[in-house]
């Protein structure tokens, strides 16, 4: 979870950890009012803790320490200021029946048809433009 709110999809566990690191050091301190929203983009929990003069430095230290744990090893769960952050792997679900993949259900929000896996090729193996698949095949 990023920001303790909802899952943030990432392409890999490494990307998820980088995103969580950013959230802990940059986003969460701003969201909680520990760092002014208008502060320079280079200002984060680590820089303010290192300076040690900010009044919120002690609260920011918890975020900086958690982010440092992420960088030190393969941490999959952290708890900071009462919020649990987890790195979890998910899988895509495809409903498959005896006739192949199931089409969209009326309850599905996105009625987008499945994307084509392979591009349309001509007889020489050249990729044809996207709109070429609507045309009839050329006669030989």
C-alpha positions in Angstrom: 0.0 0.0 0.0 1.2 3.5 -0.7 0.1 6.1 1.7 -1.8 3.5 3.7 -4.8 4.0 1.5 -5.0 1.5 -1.4 -2.8 -0.7 -3.4 -0.5 0.9 -5.9 0.1 -1.4 -8.9 3.8 -1.8 -9.8 5.6 -3.9 -12.3 7.9 -5.6 -9.9 8.6 -5.9 -6.2 11.6 -3.6 -6.6 9.5 -0.9 -8.2 7.0 -1.3 -5.3 9.7 -0.8 -2.8 11.0 2.3 -4.6 7.4 3.7 -4.7 7.0 3.0 -1.0 10.4 4.6 -0.2 9.2 7.7 -2.0 5.9 7.6 -0.2 7.5 7.3 3.2 10.1 10.0 2.7 8.3 12.5 0.4 4.6 12.1 0.1 3.5 11.0 3.6 5.4 13.8 5.5 3.6 16.4 3.2 0.2 14.7 3.5 0.5 14.7 7.3 1.7 18.3 7.4 5.2 17.5 8.7 6.7 19.0 5.6 5.1 22.1 4.0 3.4 21.2 0.7 5.2 24.1 -1.0 8.6 23.0 0.2 11.3 22.4 -2.5 11.1 19.0 -4.1 14.5 18.0 -2.7 13.2 18.4 0.8 12.1 15.1 2.3 12.1 13.2 5.6 15.8 12.2 5.2 17.1 15.7 4.6 15.1 17.2 7.5 16.2 14.5 9.9 19.8 14.9 8.8 19.6 18.7 9.5 18.0 18.1 12.8 16.6 21.6 13.2 13.1 21.0 12.0 10.5 20.8 14.8 9.0 17.7 13.2 12.4 16.0 12.9 11.6 13.4 15.6 8.3 12.4 13.8 10.0 12.4 10.4 12.7 10.1 11.8 10.2 7.2 11.9 9.5 7.6 8.2 13.2 7.9 7.3 14.1 4.8 9.4 11.4 2.8 7.7 12.5 3.9 4.3 16.1 3.0 5.2 14.9 -0.5 6.2 13.5 -0.9 2.7 16.8 0.0 1.2 18.8 -2.3 3.5 17.0 -5.5 2.6 14.0 -7.3 1.2 11.5 -6.0 3.6 7.9 -6.9 2.7 6.1 -5.2 5.6 6.6 -2.1 7.6 4.7 -0.3 10.3 5.1 3.4 10.7 3.1 5.6 13.0 0.3 3.0 13.3 0.0 2.3 9.5 1.1 -1.0 8.1 2.6 -1.0 4.6 2.9 -4.3 2.7 4.6 -5.3 -0.5 2.4 -8.1 -2.0 2.3 -10.0 -5.2 -1.0 -10.3 -7.1 -2.1 -12.2 -10.1 -4.5 -11.3 -12.9 -7.7 -13.3 -13.0 -9.0 -14.6 -16.3 -12.3 -16.5 -16.2 -11.9 -19.6 -18.5 -14.8 -21.9 -19.4 -15.2 -24.9 -21.7 -15.6 -22.5 -24.7 -12.5 -20.5 -23.9 -12.1 -17.2 -22.1 -15.3 -15.8 -20.6 -16.5 -12.5 -22.0 -17.3 -9.5 -19.9 -20.2 -9.9 -17.5 -22.9 -7.2 -17.1 -21.4 -6.4 -13.7 -18.0 -5.6 -15.2 -17.2 -1.9 -15.2 -14.7 -2.1 -18.1 -16.2 -3.7 -21.2 -13.0 -3.3 -23.2 -12.4 -6.4 -25.4 -9.1 -8.3 -25.0 -6.1 -6.8 -26.8 -4.5 -8.6 -29.7 -1.3 -10.3 -28.6 0.3 -10.4 -32.0 0.4 -7.6 -34.6 -1.1 -8.1 -38.0 1.6 -9.1 -40.5 1.6 -9.1 -44.3 2.9 -12.1 -46.2 6.5 -10.9 -45.9 6.3 -10.5 -42.1 6.0 -6.7 -42.1 3.8 -5.2 -39.4 0.7 -3.6 -40.9 -0.9 -0.5 -39.4 -3.6 -1.0 -36.8 -6.5 -0.1 -39.1 -5.3 -2.7 -41.7 -6.9 -5.5 -39.8 -10.3 -4.1 -40.7 -9.7 -4.4 -44.4 -10.2 -7.6 -46.4 -7.1 -9.7 -47.3 -5.5 -8.7 -50.5 -5.9 -11.1 -53.3 -2.8 -12.9 -54.5 
